[in-house]
Amino acid sequence: MLVSGMGKSVGTSTGTRAAWLDHLPDGVAYFDDSFRLVEWNARLASMVAKPLLAGLPLASVIGPELAALAGPGFCLAAVEGGRCWRGDPIPEGGYALSCRDAAEGAGLRAALGAAEASSRAKSDFLANMSHELRTPLNAIIGFSDVIHSGVFGPIGNARYQEYVLNINQSGRHLLALINDILDLSKVEAGRVELHEEDLSIHDLVGACFRMVTEMVMQSGCLLVMEADEGLPMLRGDGRRLRQVLLNLLSNAVKFTPEGGRVSVRARLEADGGLAITVADTGTGIAPDDIPLVMEEYGRGRSEVVRNRQGTGLGLPLSQRLVALHGGRLDLTSVLGQGTEVTFRLPRERVLG
């Protein structure tokens, strides 16, 4: 099977390459502007099973049929005689050629397939662990609530009251972490179904505001809501959209120092879709860390981020839940000045 296509290769520096060519696992050769052999390694010589000499034409190395597909300006990708060939024009002149055994490529594909299967198995396993993990944690939280509130009488020692409160708070924190891990695994396994309903945007934002009130009071920052008047109803999964907004609000409050500001703005966009933005005046994210924090289990590398609790799943999970609604999540940030995260839902989700 032969395949050829137009394209440009990444630039390769000129100069002596022979010093390191023999350390490469693939067969490699370089040709000049006239497609005459200039340099090659021992691996290529063994794969073509013929003596190689400087000045040989490309056709003498790979055969006339393949060489016909590798003219000026053309990239070559071909499988022939149990070997995978790749050729690329060098922008400053010349041609680069590489070769490997097709069996090695097949082995790589098999390894990738096994890795994908393992990832799916992991996601399926975690998704199935939902009941087994959450049920005992909910029991711990519930019984510690009962003991702390003294439903059946007061606790004799004040130290025990402190311990029960610590158990309750630790249980809630652990449950929140497990919920994020399991929810992301369910999304990856394709097991999340949206339970759609008609939602008031003001009620959605207001409910999330109430849920973070205590966190805001402890942090000492200011929480502000800005919503356009007369916003229409929204069609979506209320629980999942609240989860998205709570994740964004919690992150914003967590990384905003005392005296800072966290705001939420809901508005209709020019295309009729809905945008909800959470902005803060917190620590911000370094440019190189932005792709990292959007990945599963990724966290920023600054000292402030490392000192905060969390799994690094809030943003990736929110991004996936928004995508399930046909929308997208955008993040911009300036280190030391703050972060702005906007999730956008399409026009089809807006009623009226």
C-alpha positions in Angstrom: 0.0 0.0 0.0 1.4 3.4 -1.0 0.2 6.8 0.3 1.6 10.2 -0.7 0.4 13.7 0.1 1.4 17.3 -0.1 2.9 19.0 2.9 5.9 20.7 4.6 8.1 19.2 7.2 9.4 20.9 10.4 12.7 22.6 9.7 15.8 20.6 10.3 19.1 22.3 11.0 22.0 21.9 8.6 25.4 20.7 9.6 27.1 17.4 10.5 24.6 14.8 11.6 26.7 11.7 11.4 27.8 12.0 15.0 24.4 11.1 16.4 22.6 9.3 13.5 23.8 5.9 14.6 22.1 6.4 18.0 18.7 6.7 16.4 16.4 3.6 16.5 15.1 4.2 13.0 16.9 4.1 9.7 17.7 7.7 8.7 19.2 9.3 5.7 19.6 12.9 4.3 19.6 13.8 0.6 20.7 17.1 -1.1 18.6 19.3 -3.4 19.2 16.8 -6.3 18.0 13.9 -4.2 21.5 12.5 -3.9 22.5 10.7 -0.7 24.6 12.8 1.7 24.4 11.1 5.2 22.9 7.9 6.6 23.1 5.6 9.6 24.0 1.9 9.9 20.3 1.1 10.7 19.2 2.3 7.3 22.0 0.4 5.5 20.9 -2.8 7.2 17.2 -2.3 6.4 17.8 -1.7 2.6 20.3 -4.6 2.6 22.6 -2.9 0.1 25.9 -0.9 0.4 25.2 2.9 0.6 27.6 5.4 -0.9 27.4 9.2 -0.9 25.9 10.5 -4.1 23.4 7.6 -4.7 20.1 8.8 -6.0 17.0 8.4 -3.9 15.6 5.8 -6.3 18.6 3.6 -5.7 18.0 3.6 -2.0 14.2 3.1 -1.8 13.3 2.0 -5.3 11.9 3.9 -8.2 8.2 3.4 -7.3 8.6 5.0 -3.9 11.0 7.7 -5.2 8.4 8.8 -7.7 6.1 9.8 -4.8 8.8 11.8 -3.1 9.3 14.7 -5.5 10.2 18.3 -4.5 7.6 19.7 -2.1 6.1 16.2 -1.3 6.0 14.3 1.9 6.2 10.5 1.7 4.3 8.0 3.8 4.3 4.4 2.7 4.3 0.8 3.8 6.2 -1.4 1.5 8.1 -4.8 1.9 7.4 -4.9 5.7 8.9 -1.4 6.2 7.3 1.9 7.0 8.9 4.8 5.1 8.6 8.5 5.9 10.1 11.3 3.8 10.0 15.1 4.3 11.4 18.0 2.3 13.8 20.2 4.4 12.8 23.9 4.0 16.4 25.0 3.6 17.0 22.4 0.9 17.3 18.7 0.7 15.2 15.7 1.8 15.0 13.7 5.0 14.1 10.0 5.0 13.3 7.6 7.8 12.4 3.9 7.9 11.3 1.4 10.6 10.0 -2.2 10.6 6.2 -2.4 10.1 6.1 -4.9 12.9 7.3 -2.3 15.3 4.5 0.0 14.2 2.0 -2.8 14.7 3.5 -3.4 18.2 3.0 0.3 19.0 -0.6 0.2 17.8 -1.2 -2.9 19.9 0.3 -1.2 23.0 -1.8 1.9 22.4 -4.9 -0.3 22.1 -4.1 -2.1 25.3 -3.6 1.3 27.1 -6.9 2.5 25.8 -8.6 -0.7 27.0 -6.9 -0.3 30.4 -8.1 3.3 30.6 -11.7 2.2 29.8 -11.5 -0.5 32.4 -10.3 2.0 35.0 -13.2 4.3 34.2 -15.7 1.5 34.3 -14.3 0.3 37.7 -14.5 3.7 39.3 -17.9 4.4 37.9 -19.1 1.1 39.4 -17.5 2.0 42.8 -20.0 4.9 43.3 -22.3 3.1 45.7 -19.6 1.2 47.6 -17.6 4.4 48.3 -20.4 6.9 48.9 -22.7 4.9 51.1 -20.3 4.4 54.0 -19.1 8.0 53.8 -22.6 9.3 53.9 -23.2 7.1 57.0 -20.1 8.6 58.7 -21.2 12.1 57.9 -24.8 11.4 59.0 -24.0 9.8 62.3 -21.4 12.4 63.2 -24.0 15.1 62.5 -26.4 13.3 64.9 -23.7 13.1 67.6 -22.5 16.7 67.1 -26.0 18.1 67.4 -26.7 16.1 70.5 -30.0 14.6 69.3 -29.9 11.8 72.0 -28.2 13.9 74.7 -25.1 15.9 75.2 -21.6 14.5 74.9 -19.9 14.3 78.3 -16.5 15.7 77.2 -15.9 18.8 75.1 -12.9 17.2 73.4 -15.2 14.5 72.0 -17.4 17.3 70.5 -14.3 18.7 68.8 -13.3 15.2 67.5 -16.8 14.6 66.1 -16.8 17.9 64.3 -13.4 17.0 62.7 -14.7 13.6 61.6 -17.7 15.3 60.0 -15.7 17.9 58.2 -13.1 15.4 57.0 -15.9 13.1 55.8 -17.5 15.9 53.8 -14.1 16.8 52.3 -13.4 13.2 51.3 -16.9 12.8 49.9 -16.4 15.9 47.7 -13.1 14.6 46.4 -14.5 11.1 45.7 -17.6 12.7 44.0 -15.3 14.6 41.6 -13.3 11.5 40.7 -16.3 9.3 40.2 -18.2 11.9 38.2 -15.2 12.3 35.9 -14.9 8.6 35.5 -18.6 8.3 34.7 -18.2 11.0 32.0 -15.2 9.2 30.5 -17.1 5.9 30.5 -20.1 7.5 28.8 -22.4 6.8 31.7 -23.6 10.4 32.4 -27.1 11.1 31.1 -28.6 14.5 31.3 -31.9 14.9 33.1 -33.1 18.0 31.5 -35.6 20.5 32.8 -36.6 24.2 32.4 -34.4 26.3 34.6 -34.4 29.9 35.9 -31.0 31.4 35.4 -31.5 33.7 38.3 -32.5 30.8 40.5 -29.5 28.7 39.3 -27.0 31.4 40.2 -28.8 32.3 43.4 -28.7 28.7 44.7 -25.0 28.5 44.0 -24.4 31.8 45.8 -26.1 30.4 48.9 -24.0 27.3 48.8 -20.7 29.2 48.9 -21.8 31.8 51.5 -19.9 30.2 54.4 -16.8 29.8 52.3 -16.9 33.4 51.2 -17.3 34.6 54.8 -14.2 32.6 55.9 -12.1 33.9 53.0 -13.1 37.6 53.6 -13.7 38.3 49.9 -16.6 40.1 48.2 -19.1 38.1 46.2 -21.1 39.9 43.5 -23.8 38.8 41.1 -24.4 40.7 37.8 -27.2 39.4 35.6 -29.0 41.0 32.7 -32.7 41.8 33.3 -35.3 39.6 31.7 -33.1 36.6 31.1 -35.1 33.8 29.5 -35.4 30.2 30.9 -32.8 27.7 30.2 -33.1 24.0 29.2 -30.5 21.7 30.8 -29.6 19.4 33.7 -30.0 21.6 36.7 -27.8 19.4 39.0 -24.9 19.3 36.5 -25.1 23.0 35.7 -25.1 23.8 39.4 -22.1 21.5 39.8 -20.3 23.5 37.1 -21.0 26.9 38.6 -20.2 25.6 42.1 -16.8 24.3 40.9 -16.0 27.7 39.3 -17.2 29.7 42.3 -15.3 27.5 44.8 -12.1 27.8 42.8 -12.5 31.6 42.5 -13.1 32.0 46.3 -10.3 29.6 47.2 -7.7 31.6 45.3 -8.9 35.1 46.1 -7.4 36.7 49.1 -9.2 38.7 51.8 -10.5 41.9 50.4 -10.6 40.6 46.9 -13.7 40.3 44.6 -15.5 37.4 43.0 -18.2 38.1 40.5 -20.7 36.1 38.5 -22.2 37.6 35.3 -25.0 35.9 33.3 -25.8 37.4 29.9 -27.2 36.6 26.5 -24.7 36.7 23.6 -25.1 38.0 20.1 -25.8 34.5 18.7 -28.6 34.0 21.2 -26.6 31.6 23.4 -26.1 32.1 27.2 -22.7 32.9 28.8 -22.1 32.7 32.5 -18.7 34.2 33.7 -17.0 33.8 37.0 -14.2 36.3 37.5 -11.9 36.9 40.5 -9.1 39.2 41.5 -7.1 36.3 43.0 -3.7 34.8 42.4 -4.2 34.1 38.7 -2.5 31.4 36.7 0.8 31.5 34.8 0.4 31.2 31.0 2.3 27.8 30.9 0.0 26.4 33.6 -3.3 27.1 31.9 -3.2 24.0 29.7 -2.2 22.0 32.8 -5.1 23.0 35.0 -7.5 22.1 32.2 -6.2 18.5 32.2 -7.5 15.7 34.5 -5.6 15.7 37.7 -3.5 18.6 36.5 -2.6 21.4 38.9 -0.8 24.7 38.6 2.8 24.7 39.8 2.8 27.9 41.9 3.3 27.6 45.6 -0.1 29.1 46.3 -1.8 26.3 44.2 0.3 23.5 45.8 -0.8 24.7 49.3 -4.5 24.4 48.4 -6.4 21.2 48.9 -8.0 19.6 45.9 -7.8 16.9 43.2 -7.4 19.2 40.2 -10.6 17.8 38.7 -12.9 20.8 39.1 -12.1 22.6 35.8 -11.7 19.4 33.6 -15.0 18.0 35.0 -16.8 21.3 34.4 -15.5 21.4 30.9 -16.8 18.0 30.2 -20.2 18.7 31.7 -20.6 21.9 29.7 -19.6 19.9 26.6 -22.4 17.4 27.3 -24.8 20.4 27.0 -23.3 21.3 23.6 -21.3 24.2 25.1 -17.8 25.1 25.8 -15.7 26.5 28.7 -13.1 29.2 28.2 -10.4 30.4 30.7 -8.2 33.5 30.7 -5.9 34.5 33.5 -3.2 36.9 34.4 -0.7 35.8 37.1 -1.1 38.0 40.2 -4.3 39.8 38.8 -7.0 37.2 38.6 -8.8 34.6 36.5 -12.0 34.7 34.4 -13.8 31.5 33.4 -16.8 31.5 31.1 -19.0 28.7 30.1 -21.2 29.1 27.1 -24.4 27.2 26.2 -25.8 27.2 22.7 -28.9 29.0 21.5 -30.8 25.7 21.5 -30.6 25.7 25.3 -32.2 29.1 25.7 -36.0 29.1 25.8 -37.9 32.0 24.4 
